């Protein structure tokens, strides 16, 4: 039985079969392609459970005070900085156990709240909205139900609010097998430039910029 795209619902097609990693010598892993929205999908049969995903994420040790991780987030933060100011309501969606972006915003005098379904699952933070800006860094590639999450983010943003996404962008097929990003077993969906373009067009979002590794959108309805 075939699989449907978790973002747009269209049938998926084969994309690539690649080595499954040094610990699984001789085994291969399939990735699928959505011909409609151009999302690349790890074989759903090997998607991790929420518990396994959380355990794997803890191995990253991404800390708010880690200079290397802060530098890694600079592409998203550069788009966040011009939006920060007195009275701004900001949310880091998928903040992980210790958000560097929240710390970086705090250092500029802006309180940013965080939500993470694994590490900070309190939906009460959403009552602080509607938000002027939502960051979603190194998060969308983990989503098992991305359409529902993008629905949620859209509801949480005010008209004219901005969504800042940072993730790895799928390279050309010839380079996919060696792409480090696809090796993470918790990265179950992978985005192309075209995926973000079609996501925005389908939802009526204005594209501010789509340039790897960042996509920024503005919500419609601003007056």
N, C-alpha and C positions, 0 to 999 in steps of 0.2 A: 504494500500500500504506500502511495506517495505521501510526501509531506507538503504542508502549506506554509507559505511565508508568514512568520510571526508578526511581521510589520504590516503587510498589506493584504494577506490572505490568499495570494495567487499561488498556483502550484510551483514547486521548486524543481530545478533541473540540476543534473550533476555539474560540478565546477572543477574540483581537483581532488585527487587522492594522493596523500603525502605521508612520509614516514611519521610514525606516532611517537617518536622521541627515543632517546638512547636507552631508557629504562624498559622500553617495549620493542627491543630489537627484532626486526623482521615483520612487525605489525604495521598496518597502515590505518589511516584515518580519512574519512570522507568529509568533504565540504560541498555544500549545495549552493546554488545560485538562483536568485529570483529574477526572472527576465523582465518583470514589471518595475519593481523599485530598485533593483540591482543590489539588494542586500545579499551578503554571503553568510551562510548559516552552517555552523558545525553540526555534524550528524546528531540529530536530537536524541538518538539512542544512547549517546555518551555524555549528555549534559549532566553536570554534577547536582547533587541534592543541595538544598540550602545549607545543611550542616557541613558538607564537604567543601562547599564554596567558602564558607566563613573560615574554616580551618586553613585552607590554602591561602586566603587573603592575609591571614595573620603572619604568614611567612615573609610577606613583603616588608614588614616593619616600617611602614610609612609614618613618620612622626612630624608633628607640626614644626618642630625646631630643627629638622634635618635640612641642611643647606642644599643638598643635592636634590631632594624632593621639591623644595621650593623653586629651584631653578627649572626643574622639569615642568612645573605648573605656570611658568612665566607666559607662555602663549595665551592661556586663558586669562591670567591675571591682568595682562596688558589691556584686554578688552573690558575687564571689570573696573579698573582704576578710574576711567573717566566718568563712570556712573556712580561712584561713591561720593557721599556728601551727607550733610545734616538731614536727618529725617528719612533717609533711604531705607527701604525695607528689602533685605537681601536674604536669600536662602541658598545654602549649599546642599543640594540634593544628591545623596550618595556620598556623604561626608566621610565615611569610614570611621574608625575608632578615634582618630585624632586629626582634625582637619587643618591642614596648612593654610588653606584659603581663608578660613575663619580667623586664624591667628594673624594673617597678613592684612586682612580688612580691619581687624581690631587695632593694629598698629597705626592705622590711618584714621582712627577715631570712629569707625563705623561698626555697629553691632550687627553681626551676621549670624543667623540661626542655622542649625544643621539638622538634617534628617537622613537616616540610613536604615533600610529595612532589616539589616543584620545587627548593626552596632548601636544605633540610636533610633529605635522604631516608634518613638512617641509621636503620634499624629497630632498631638496638641500644638506642635510647632506651626502647623498649617494655619492655625487661628491667628497667627501674626500677620497673615496676608490680608489683601492681595499684595504680591511682591512686585517691586520695581525691577528686580533682576534675580534670576536663578542661575546658579552655576551647576553644571553636571559634568564633572571631570573624571575621566577614567571610570565611567559608570555605565554608559549606554551599551557597551559591549557585553555586559553581564545580564542584560534584561531578558527574561524568559517571556515576558508579555509586553513588548515595547509599545505596541499601539495603546494599551491601557495606560501606561506610564506617561506617554506623551499627551494623552487626554488629560491626565491629572495635572501635569505641568502647565498646560494651557489654561486650565481652570484657576490655577494658583497665581498666574500672572495678571497684572492689571493691563488694560488696553494701553498699548505703547511700551509695555514692559519687555525686557529682553531675556532670552535664554542663551546661555553661553555653554557650548558643549566642547569638550576636548576628548579625543579618542584617536586611535590609530586608523589611518585610511588604507584600504586595501590596495596593494600594489598591483602591477601587471601580473597576469597569470604565471608568466615564466619566473617571476621572482617570489611567488607566493610560498613555495615550499620552504624557502630559506628565511621567510619573514618571521622575526622573533615574536611578533605580537600574536600570531596564530597559535604559538606553542603553549600559551597559557590555557589550561583546560577550563578555566572559568570564563574565557572569552567565547561566548556561544554565538554571538551575532557580530558581524563586521561590516563597517560602512564604507561606501564609496562616496565620492563627490556627488555622483548622480543620485545616490540614495537620499542625501540631504536635500538636494534640489527638488526631488519629487515629493519628499515629505513636506517641505514648505509649500509647494504648489498645491498639494492636496488639502492642506489645512488653511490656506490663505495667509500664511506667515510671510512677512517681508524678509528677504535674505539681506543681512547686513554684510556678512562675509562668509565665504566657505573656502578656506585655504588650510590644508593639512598642517597641524593636527586640530584645527579649530573650525567650528561652525557657529555663527551667531545669528539669531533670528529676533525680529521684533514682532510683537503681537499686534493684530489689527485692531482698529477701533479707536485709536488715539484722536483727540480733537485739538 
